[in-house]
Amino acid sequence: MKKIFCLILVIVGLMMVRPVMATGPLLKFSPSTGSYANGSTFVVTVGVDSGTEKSQAVDAWVTFDASKLEVESIDTVSNPPFVFTLGKNIYNSSGKFDISLASTDMSTYNATTISGDLVNITFKALATGTANVNFTCTAGSTTDSNIFNTSSNDVIDCPSNINATYTITDSGSSSDSSSTAPTSTPVPTSTSTLPSTGNVGMTIGLMVFAAVGVLSSLALRFL
């Protein structure tokens, strides 16, 4: 009975540390969130990760809130993951833009997995509020966002795409504003500080691995 119980504990522990499911080929905005003053301009990067799929062409069809944002420019990043020609259309009145990126070398032999930044989008904030920026993407459709493999099949995983939400604040406010505060008497503080914590996910993962190790040793002890 003890052996069975220990084996169950080990199995449960191993299930807890199973790797996270990999996402499919995707497009993403970076940053995907942010706060910007009304009337200001800011840059958002469109990136790609084709996963294990070799690709030579990408399309990104995007919608945005035309009452709060407008696109001023779309420019290729300085060091894209593959060399491509850029086609672009901007429809500020309806809150849409689309880009097409086709490799300058379309031979299948030179196709490769692609991961990195593609283009920079310069937005101008028009009004306060929350503005969503989303990839238009439907599985199996080639008339929206796509990542094409070497067989010209669209392999993008629409649910994996990383869309964006931006907050437009009053032009007089800023998230890093430094308003003058009343002078106060400094309060002595300790000069010693706690070390910065690391990545939460990594910490939890190490704790789980340690727990699995303990469970495994207990299981072997009773076998």
LOPA-80692 format. One line per 8 residues: number of its first residue (from 1); for each residue z negated, y negated, x of C-alpha. Coordinates in nm, 2 decimals. Each point is the difference from the previous one (the first is absolute). Layout:
NUM> Z,Y,X | ...
This chain:
1> 0.00,0.00,0.00 | -0.09,-0.23,0.28 | 0.34,0.07,0.17 | 0.19,-0.09,-0.32 | -0.20,-0.32,-0.04 | 0.07,-0.11,0.36 | 0.37,0.08,-0.03 | 0.01,-0.21,-0.32
9> -0.16,-0.29,0.19 | 0.25,0.02,0.28 | 0.29,0.01,-0.24 | -0.13,-0.31,-0.19 | -0.05,-0.18,0.33 | 0.35,0.07,0.12 | 0.14,-0.12,-0.33 | -0.19,-0.33,0.05
17> 0.18,-0.06,0.33 | 0.35,0.10,-0.11 | 0.26,-0.26,0.12 | 0.10,-0.28,-0.24 | 0.33,0.08,-0.17 | 0.28,-0.18,0.18 | 0.20,-0.25,-0.19 | 0.37,0.01,-0.03
25> 0.26,-0.25,0.13 | -0.11,-0.35,-0.12 | 0.05,-0.38,0.02 | -0.29,-0.24,0.03 | -0.11,-0.36,0.01 | -0.22,-0.14,0.27 | -0.23,-0.16,-0.07 | -0.03,0.16,-0.34
33> -0.27,-0.25,-0.11 | -0.09,-0.35,0.09 | -0.11,-0.34,-0.12 | 0.23,-0.31,0.05 | -0.02,-0.36,-0.09 | 0.23,-0.13,-0.27 | 0.30,-0.18,0.16 | -0.03,0.20,0.33
41> 0.24,0.25,0.14 | -0.09,0.34,0.14 | 0.18,0.30,0.15 | -0.01,0.35,-0.13 | 0.16,0.29,0.19 | 0.19,0.29,-0.16 | -0.06,0.32,0.20 | 0.13,0.36,-0.03
49> -0.13,0.34,0.09 | 0.25,0.29,-0.06 | -0.26,0.26,0.09 | 0.18,0.31,0.13 | 0.34,-0.10,-0.15 | 0.27,-0.13,0.22 | 0.16,-0.31,-0.14 | 0.26,-0.27,0.07
57> -0.01,-0.22,-0.31 | -0.26,-0.16,-0.21 | 0.01,-0.21,-0.32 | -0.29,-0.21,-0.13 | 0.01,-0.14,-0.35 | -0.29,-0.23,-0.08 | -0.14,-0.19,-0.29 | -0.25,-0.29,0.01
65> -0.16,-0.25,-0.22 | 0.25,-0.29,-0.01 | -0.25,-0.24,-0.16 | -0.23,0.03,0.31 | 0.23,0.09,0.29 | 0.35,-0.07,0.14 | 0.18,0.16,0.29 | 0.10,-0.25,0.27
73> 0.16,0.24,0.25 | 0.05,0.36,0.10 | 0.03,0.07,0.37 | 0.02,0.31,0.22 | -0.31,0.06,0.22 | 0.04,-0.03,0.37 | -0.04,0.37,0.08 | 0.10,0.22,-0.30
81> -0.03,0.38,0.01 | 0.38,0.03,-0.01 | 0.29,-0.23,0.05 | 0.16,-0.10,-0.33 | 0.21,-0.24,-0.19 | -0.18,-0.20,-0.26 | 0.13,-0.08,-0.35 | -0.22,-0.21,-0.23
89> -0.01,-0.16,-0.34 | -0.26,-0.24,-0.13 | -0.05,-0.08,-0.37 | -0.29,-0.24,-0.02 | 0.06,-0.10,-0.36 | -0.06,0.36,-0.11 | -0.25,0.10,0.26 | 0.21,0.26,0.19
97> 0.15,0.07,0.34 | 0.17,0.29,0.16 | 0.09,0.10,0.35 | 0.22,0.27,0.15 | -0.03,0.12,0.35 | 0.26,0.23,0.15 | 0.00,0.13,0.35 | 0.27,-0.13,0.23
105> 0.04,0.35,0.13 | 0.06,0.23,-0.31 | 0.05,0.32,0.19 | -0.22,0.28,-0.12 | -0.07,0.10,0.36 | -0.19,-0.33,0.07 | -0.20,0.00,-0.33 | -0.37,-0.01,0.06
113> -0.33,-0.03,-0.19 | -0.08,-0.37,-0.04 | -0.34,-0.17,-0.02 | -0.07,-0.37,0.05 | 0.07,-0.35,-0.13 | 0.34,-0.09,-0.13 | 0.01,-0.35,-0.13 | -0.22,-0.31,-0.05
121> -0.01,-0.16,-0.34 | -0.10,-0.37,-0.01 | -0.16,-0.08,-0.34 | -0.10,-0.34,-0.13 | -0.30,-0.02,-0.24 | 0.09,-0.19,-0.32 | -0.30,0.03,-0.22 | -0.36,0.13,0.00
129> -0.08,0.34,-0.12 | 0.08,0.36,0.09 | 0.35,0.10,0.10 | 0.12,0.36,0.02 | 0.28,0.10,0.23 | 0.13,0.35,-0.07 | 0.27,0.24,0.12 | 0.24,0.10,-0.28
137> 0.02,0.38,0.04 | 0.10,0.29,-0.22 | 0.01,0.36,0.13 | 0.36,0.12,0.03 | 0.15,-0.35,-0.05 | 0.22,-0.15,0.26 | 0.03,-0.34,-0.16 | -0.35,-0.12,0.11
145> -0.22,0.05,0.30 | 0.12,0.29,0.22 | -0.04,0.18,0.33 | 0.31,0.20,0.06 | 0.00,0.32,0.22 | 0.29,0.13,0.20 | 0.15,0.16,-0.31 | 0.00,-0.33,-0.18
153> -0.28,0.12,-0.23 | -0.27,-0.24,-0.11 | -0.33,0.15,0.13 | -0.23,-0.29,-0.08 | -0.34,0.10,-0.16 | -0.04,-0.28,-0.25 | -0.38,0.05,-0.07 | -0.06,-0.04,0.38
161> 0.15,-0.35,0.02 | -0.26,-0.27,0.08 | 0.04,-0.29,-0.23 | -0.17,-0.34,0.04 | -0.22,-0.24,-0.19 | -0.06,-0.36,0.12 | -0.24,-0.26,-0.13 | 0.12,-0.36,-0.01
169> -0.29,-0.24,0.02 | -0.02,-0.37,-0.07 | 0.17,-0.20,0.27 | -0.33,-0.17,0.09 | -0.17,0.33,0.07 | 0.03,0.24,0.28 | -0.17,0.34,0.07 | -0.09,-0.13,0.35
177> -0.09,-0.35,-0.09 | -0.29,-0.15,0.20 | -0.16,-0.26,-0.22 | -0.28,-0.21,0.14 | -0.34,0.14,-0.09 | -0.34,-0.18,0.00 | -0.17,0.00,0.33 | -0.29,0.25,0.02
185> -0.25,0.11,0.26 | 0.13,0.30,0.18 | -0.19,0.32,-0.06 | -0.07,0.21,0.31 | 0.18,0.33,-0.01 | -0.02,0.31,0.22 | 0.25,0.02,0.28 | 0.05,0.37,-0.04
193> 0.26,0.11,-0.24 | 0.09,0.34,-0.14 | 0.33,0.15,0.13 | 0.29,-0.03,-0.23 | 0.06,0.30,-0.22 | 0.32,0.20,0.05 | 0.25,0.11,-0.25 | -0.18,0.13,-0.31
201> 0.24,0.28,-0.06 | -0.03,0.12,0.36 | -0.38,-0.01,-0.02 | -0.01,0.21,-0.32 | 0.25,0.24,0.15 | -0.22,0.06,0.31 | -0.30,0.05,-0.22 | 0.18,0.26,-0.21
209> 0.13,0.18,0.31 | -0.36,0.01,0.13 | -0.11,0.15,-0.33 | 0.27,0.26,0.01 | -0.11,0.09,0.35 | -0.35,0.06,-0.12 | 0.11,0.20,-0.30 | 0.23,0.21,0.23
217> -0.29,0.08,0.24 | -0.22,0.10,-0.30 | 0.27,0.23,-0.14 | 0.05,0.17,0.34 | -0.37,0.05,0.03 | -0.03,0.19,-0.32 | 0.33,0.20,0.04
